[in-house]
């Protein structure tokens, strides 16, 4: 495979240049992501986005937030693996139930009154 040389742009990054609109939008998005991090990861950043005025300051802020996000995900993964390792081997998380409800025959009451055709006819006579 042939190697293709791509020249590096001369003016791509200037740490003293004022922040452009695209970089400012990225900083705003990362501020939103930072606000959703647990507090212990946010305390390490200590940067207010209103103070970010140059590309160098934006790069520093972006690097800090990205590292905090990666650290939070790594800690969460370690915690998931630790919980998984603590589970007892051979024990299932799903409870399998194979019970079937028995159909009971209907029991008739001993003192139940049975309706007869006479009682129905007597009830209809009074209504006419």
N, C-alpha and C positions, 0 to 999 in steps of 0.2 A: 504494500500500500504506500502510495506516495504521500509525503508530508507536505502540507500546504502551509506556507508561512503567511500569517496575518499580522500586518504591522500594528503596533499599539498606537492608539490615537494620542497625540501630544497633549491636547487640552481636555482630556477626559475627566480628570479629577484635579481640582485645585482646592486645597483645604481652606484657603482664605476667601474664596468666592462666596458671595451671598447665596443663600438657599433658593433654589428655583421652585416653581409650583409643583412639579412632579415629586421632587424630594420632600417638599413640605407635606404633600398628600401622604407619602409613605410614612413620614414621622407621625402624622395624625392617626393613621391606621395602626401603627405600632403602639401608640399611646392607648388606643382602645384595647389592643391585645394585652398590654401591660396591666390595665385596670382590671382585667379578668383573672390575672395570676393570683395565687395565694400571697398573703401579706409578706411572708418571709422572703419571697423572691423579689418583691417590689422594693423592699427596703434597701437592697444592694444597688439600685440604679441611681437614686438621688439626683435626677435631672428633670427639670421642668421644661416642657416643650416650648413654652413662650421664650425661653432663653436661647433656644437653638437658632442662631442667625447665620452661621456659615456651614459650608459643606463638611468641614472637619468636625464641627460639633454634632452635626446630623449623623455622620459616620460613627462617631463615638457612641451616641445614643442608640443607634440601630444595632451596633455590636453588643451593647450591654443588654438590651431587651431580647435580642436573639439568643444570647447565651443563657439568660434567665428562663426563657421558654424551653430551650433544650434541656436545661437542668431540671426543670419541673417535670418534663415528660420522662426523663431518665429516672427520677425518683419515683414517679408513679409506676413505671414499668418494674422497678425493683420491688416495690411494695406488692404489686400483683403477683410477681413470681414467688415472693415470700409467702403470701397467703396460699398460693397453689401448692407450695412445698409442705405447708403445715397440715394440709388435708390428709386424712388417714388413707393409706393405700387400700384399694379394693372397695372403698365406700363410694356409693353412687350418690350424686347430687339430686337425682330425680327419684321421686317415690313412685314406684309402680304399684298400682292397685288393681287387683283382678277379682274384685268382689262383685257378686251379682245379687240383686235384690230378689228375695224369695217372694213368690206370689202366694199370698195366703188366701184360702177360700173364705168367702164372706160368711160371717156367722150371723144367724138370725137371732134377734132378741127373743127371749122367752116370753116376755110380757107384751110383745108388740101386737097391736090390734090389726087384724086383717080387714081390709075394706071389702064389703060385699056389695053386690048389686042392689040390695035392698037399701043400704044406707045411702048410696048415691041417688037412688030414686026418691027417697024420702027428702033429701036435701033439695032436689029440683022442684018438688011439688010446692014447697013453701014460697018459691021465687015467682011462680006464675001468677 
